[in-house]
Amino acid sequence: MIGHTQPRRIAARTVAAANCFRTQQSSGSRGGLQGCVSPIRLARDTYIKLMTDGILLAEIQGDHTLSAYDTIIIDEAHERSLILISARLSQAIASQAA
């Protein structure tokens, strides 16, 4: 699965809706959105998961290697969390290489 971050929920929703429109898929089937207020269930064959950088940080806390993802796209992130995300991703890459 591909993880794709946006800095705000509205941006993540907009990108998720645009992806679904372009691929003519319903939300949650091939592309999904996870937010802190109303997380949705993602289908097993979901390719792209749109989320805020805060959701990504929360997932890193539970799974340090981010094993559910093949690719992480940091499209935009708040400056506050960018340092934490880059440090955690560096640790995840190092642990997967070992």
C-alpha positions as CSV (number, residue, x, y, z in Angstrom):
1,M,0.0,0.0,0.0
2,I,1.1,3.6,-0.6
3,G,0.8,6.1,2.2
4,H,0.2,9.7,1.1
5,T,0.2,12.6,3.6
6,Q,-1.4,15.9,3.4
7,P,-1.1,18.6,6.2
8,R,-4.8,19.1,6.8
9,R,-7.9,16.9,6.7
10,I,-9.6,18.9,4.0
11,A,-6.6,18.5,1.7
12,A,-6.5,14.8,2.3
13,R,-10.3,14.5,1.6
14,T,-10.0,16.5,-1.6
15,V,-7.1,14.5,-2.9
16,A,-8.8,11.2,-2.0
17,A,-12.0,12.3,-3.7
18,A,-10.0,13.4,-6.8
19,N,-8.2,10.1,-6.9
20,C,-11.6,8.2,-6.7
21,F,-13.1,10.4,-9.4
22,R,-10.1,9.9,-11.8
23,T,-10.0,6.1,-11.3
24,Q,-13.8,5.8,-11.2
25,Q,-13.6,3.9,-7.9
26,S,-15.7,4.3,-4.8
27,S,-14.0,5.6,-1.7
28,G,-12.4,2.8,0.3
29,S,-12.2,0.4,-2.6
30,R,-8.8,1.2,-4.1
31,G,-8.0,4.5,-2.4
32,G,-9.0,5.4,1.1
33,L,-8.9,8.2,3.6
34,Q,-8.1,8.0,7.3
35,G,-8.7,10.9,9.6
36,C,-8.5,11.3,13.3
37,V,-12.2,12.0,13.8
38,S,-13.8,9.5,11.5
39,P,-11.5,6.7,10.4
40,I,-12.9,4.5,7.6
41,R,-12.4,0.8,7.0
42,L,-10.1,0.3,4.1
43,A,-10.6,-2.6,1.7
44,R,-7.9,-5.3,1.6
45,D,-7.0,-4.2,-2.0
46,T,-6.6,-0.5,-1.1
47,Y,-3.6,0.9,-3.1
48,I,-3.4,4.4,-1.7
49,K,-4.2,5.6,1.8
50,L,-4.5,9.4,2.2
51,M,-3.8,10.7,5.7
52,T,-2.7,13.7,7.7
53,D,0.9,13.7,8.9
54,G,-0.5,13.3,12.4
55,I,-2.1,10.0,11.5
56,L,1.3,8.8,10.0
57,L,3.0,9.8,13.3
58,A,0.4,7.8,15.2
59,E,0.9,4.8,13.0
60,I,4.7,5.0,13.5
61,Q,4.1,4.7,17.2
62,G,2.3,1.4,16.8
63,D,4.5,0.0,14.0
64,H,8.0,1.4,13.9
65,T,8.8,-0.2,10.5
66,L,5.5,0.8,8.8
67,S,5.3,-2.7,7.5
68,A,1.9,-2.1,5.9
69,Y,3.4,0.3,3.4
70,D,5.5,-0.2,0.3
71,T,5.9,3.5,-0.3
72,I,5.3,6.7,1.8
73,I,4.7,10.0,0.0
74,I,5.2,13.1,2.2
75,D,3.4,15.5,-0.1
76,E,3.2,18.2,2.5
77,A,3.7,18.2,6.2
78,H,3.7,20.7,9.1
79,E,7.2,21.8,10.0
80,R,6.6,20.6,13.6
81,S,6.0,17.0,12.5
82,L,8.4,16.9,9.5
83,I,11.4,16.5,11.8
84,L,9.8,13.7,13.7
85,I,8.5,12.0,10.5
86,S,11.9,12.1,8.8
87,A,13.7,10.8,11.9
88,R,11.2,7.9,12.3
89,L,11.3,7.0,8.6
90,S,15.1,7.0,8.7
91,Q,14.9,4.5,11.6
92,A,12.3,2.4,9.8
93,I,14.5,2.2,6.7
94,A,17.6,1.3,8.8
95,S,15.7,-1.5,10.6
96,Q,14.3,-2.9,7.4
97,A,17.8,-3.0,5.8
98,A,19.3,-4.8,8.8
